[in-house]
Amino acid sequence: MNFKAYVAGSISHLTAKQIYEKFNPIISQLKSYDYVVLHPLIFGEEINIKSSAKIKPTGYDPSGKITKRCKWMVEQCDILFADLTKAKKISVGTMFEIAWAKIWNKNIIIIMEKNNIHQHLFVQESATEIFETLEEGFAYLRKFSKIFN
């Protein structure tokens, strides 16, 4: 059985190129452990990789397709893997994803430094595990995959 992992993380205020550079190594690493990986860029038709424009956290999407798609993927996953490292602003989208995952009893792995802006009781208590580095989170998921696969 291959577990499904949803990769979450702050994407507001980043260019499309920066988003891909942030997510692709994580996606590749989890795939190497035989996870089926879901992520916000899976249907990236809204994001032009060559654009230097930054993703804006505000605006109105009348179809709600981005939020609906992310919520659906969180519901489908077994594990939510949230990379909050180096965040300069609160990632509202990731906080929603963590809350949805908590409601649906998903395993929630959060990567954030001790002084991270997301250090909050609600976030900490929602997590199954919190690690300070991606490497620690990857080691945990590698073990998790070996135990159950």
C-alpha positions as CSV (number, residue, x, y, z in Angstrom):
1,M,0.0,0.0,0.0
2,N,1.4,3.4,-1.0
3,F,0.5,6.2,1.4
4,K,-0.6,9.5,0.0
5,A,1.2,12.6,1.3
6,Y,0.0,16.1,0.7
7,V,2.8,18.7,0.6
8,A,1.8,22.1,2.1
9,G,3.8,25.3,2.5
10,S,3.7,29.0,2.1
11,I,3.5,30.1,-1.5
12,S,2.1,33.6,-1.2
13,H,4.6,36.3,-2.2
14,L,6.8,33.8,-4.1
15,T,7.2,33.7,-7.9
16,A,6.1,30.5,-9.7
17,K,9.8,29.6,-10.2
18,Q,10.4,30.0,-6.5
19,I,7.4,27.8,-5.7
20,Y,8.6,25.0,-8.0
21,E,12.1,25.3,-6.5
22,K,10.7,24.9,-3.0
23,F,8.2,22.1,-3.7
24,N,10.0,20.0,-6.3
25,P,12.8,18.6,-4.0
26,I,10.3,17.7,-1.4
27,I,8.0,16.0,-3.9
28,S,10.9,14.1,-5.4
29,Q,12.2,13.0,-2.0
30,L,8.7,11.7,-0.9
31,K,8.3,9.9,-4.2
32,S,11.6,8.1,-3.6
33,Y,10.0,6.6,-0.5
34,D,7.1,5.4,-2.6
35,Y,4.6,8.0,-1.4
36,V,1.9,9.1,-3.8
37,V,2.4,12.9,-3.6
38,L,-0.3,15.5,-3.8
39,H,0.5,19.2,-3.8
40,P,-1.0,22.6,-4.7
41,L,0.9,22.6,-8.0
42,I,-0.5,19.3,-9.2
43,F,-2.8,21.1,-11.6
44,G,-0.7,24.2,-12.1
45,E,-2.6,25.7,-15.0
46,E,-3.0,28.9,-13.0
47,I,0.7,29.3,-12.5
48,N,3.0,30.3,-15.3
49,I,6.5,29.0,-14.4
50,K,8.2,31.7,-16.5
51,S,6.3,34.5,-14.9
52,S,8.2,36.7,-12.5
53,A,5.0,37.9,-10.9
54,K,4.5,36.9,-7.3
55,I,1.5,34.9,-6.1
56,K,-0.9,37.2,-4.3
57,P,-2.7,35.9,-1.2
58,T,-5.6,38.1,-1.9
59,G,-8.1,38.2,-4.7
60,Y,-11.3,36.5,-5.4
61,D,-11.6,33.2,-7.3
62,P,-15.4,33.0,-8.0
63,S,-15.1,29.3,-8.8
64,G,-13.3,28.6,-5.6
65,K,-11.4,25.9,-7.5
66,I,-8.0,26.4,-5.9
67,T,-9.4,26.1,-2.3
68,K,-11.7,23.3,-3.2
69,R,-8.9,21.4,-4.9
70,C,-6.5,21.8,-2.0
71,K,-9.2,20.8,0.5
72,W,-10.0,17.7,-1.6
73,M,-6.4,16.7,-1.7
74,V,-6.0,17.1,2.1
75,E,-9.0,14.9,2.5
76,Q,-7.5,12.2,0.3
77,C,-4.1,12.1,1.9
78,D,-2.8,10.0,4.7
79,I,-0.1,12.4,5.8
80,L,0.1,16.2,5.5
81,F,3.7,17.3,5.2
82,A,3.9,21.1,5.9
83,D,7.2,22.9,5.2
84,L,7.0,26.2,7.1
85,T,10.7,26.8,7.2
86,K,11.9,30.3,6.5
87,A,8.4,31.7,6.5
88,K,8.3,35.5,6.8
89,K,4.5,35.8,6.9
90,I,1.8,33.6,8.3
91,S,0.6,31.1,5.6
92,V,-3.1,31.3,5.9
93,G,-3.6,28.6,3.3
94,T,-1.3,26.2,5.1
95,M,-3.1,26.9,8.4
96,F,-6.4,25.9,6.7
97,E,-4.8,22.8,5.4
98,I,-3.5,21.8,8.8
99,A,-6.9,22.4,10.3
100,W,-8.7,20.3,7.7
101,A,-6.1,17.5,8.2
102,K,-6.6,17.7,12.0
103,I,-10.4,17.4,11.6
104,W,-10.0,14.4,9.3
105,N,-7.5,12.7,11.7
106,K,-4.6,12.8,9.3
107,N,-1.0,12.5,10.3
108,I,0.4,16.0,10.3
109,I,4.2,16.5,10.0
110,I,5.3,20.1,10.4
111,I,8.8,21.4,9.6
112,M,9.5,24.7,11.3
113,E,12.3,26.3,13.2
114,K,12.0,27.2,16.9
115,N,11.6,30.9,16.2
116,N,9.2,30.4,13.2
117,I,6.3,32.8,12.9
118,H,3.9,29.8,12.9
119,Q,4.9,28.7,16.4
120,H,1.5,28.7,18.1
121,L,-0.2,26.4,20.5
122,F,-2.9,25.5,17.9
123,V,-0.3,24.6,15.3
124,Q,1.8,22.7,17.7
125,E,-1.1,20.7,19.2
126,S,-2.4,19.8,15.7
127,A,0.9,18.2,14.7
128,T,1.6,14.5,14.9
129,E,5.3,15.5,14.8
130,I,7.3,18.7,14.5
131,F,10.8,18.8,13.2
132,E,13.2,21.8,12.7
133,T,14.7,20.5,9.4
134,L,13.4,18.9,6.2
135,E,16.0,16.2,6.7
136,E,14.5,15.2,10.1
137,G,11.0,15.1,8.5
138,F,12.3,13.0,5.6
139,A,13.9,10.5,8.0
140,Y,10.6,10.2,9.8
141,L,8.6,9.6,6.6
142,R,11.2,7.1,5.3
143,K,10.8,5.1,8.5
144,F,7.0,5.4,8.4
145,S,7.0,4.1,4.9
146,K,9.3,1.2,5.6
147,I,7.2,0.1,8.7
148,F,3.9,0.1,6.9
149,N,4.9,-0.9,3.3
